[in-house]
């Protein structure tokens, strides 16, 4: 799909499947699943290092930063202050200004606190960050995020890790028609058809973690997701036929006896 | 001469208490951030360091001296995605 790159803030990405690196059993499994997914953007979290175990390995030993764009998130941040602090730490720990900004509003749903999200995004954009906001499937909030300078928006399909699939396809479609930046459907995907559907609706990319890492066979699911995202993208670009209530014969009547 | 040197070193060895990632640690001054990372077997290009809520530039690690009472946070990237 290299003829169809995704461009965000001047950066070119070749895969429209983005993946998270959480919930895997080992770093080796993480590496293999990501390779199978074909993703070139991988999200990571920022946490204290283990200072008591000298032999603890680092995730970055398994993810070549030359091969992957490392996208740090602010998962677990419930306040603007925390999200801004973690974003700054992520920039200091890494090499780029990219951040997947999350300001979580509630532990049970992990839905975004969109007021906090907009506030934190403003602060970070002023500091030169490239803010990719994890947001609700709310077209008005998406528009506001773009207006303040976010070069893409990442609306959820369903609650993080829920596997419910796209709960509100119409809102996602409205977001895609409302904003003039890439829309990356983030969170809630359960299986390949959910990812394909998001791409068929016109999403520019899909980000997922649990759907792959939590599958019985993460490597096989990573491959399935890769095909699903490619298939959905191609179907979107090819243009589907309109839905009709009644049949239209595919075989000609002419020449029948 | 030898005895005097030993005395000097003993005099200069100032013990300090710092908190690293929430854990109390004793250390001997002078100690730079780069030296602390080395003793913890951490690679400076893989971590972010915050001291008393100030985030350091990586280039400052070799010259930044730690002081008694400093609260040091060392962070790195871990697995995470949508689901944490």
Interface residues (C-beta under 8 A of the other chain):
Chain A: X19 X20 X21 X22 X23 X24 X27 X30 X43 X44 X45 X46 X47 X48 X49 X51 X52 X54 X58 X59 X60 X70 X72 X73 X75 X76 X88 X89 X90 X92 X93 X94 X160 X161 X186 X187 X188 X207 X208 X209 X210 X213
Chain B: X20 X21 X22 X23 X40 X41 X42 X43 X46 X47 X48 X49 X50 X55 X56 X57 X58 X73 X74 X75 X76 X77 X78 X79 X80 X81 X82 X83 X84
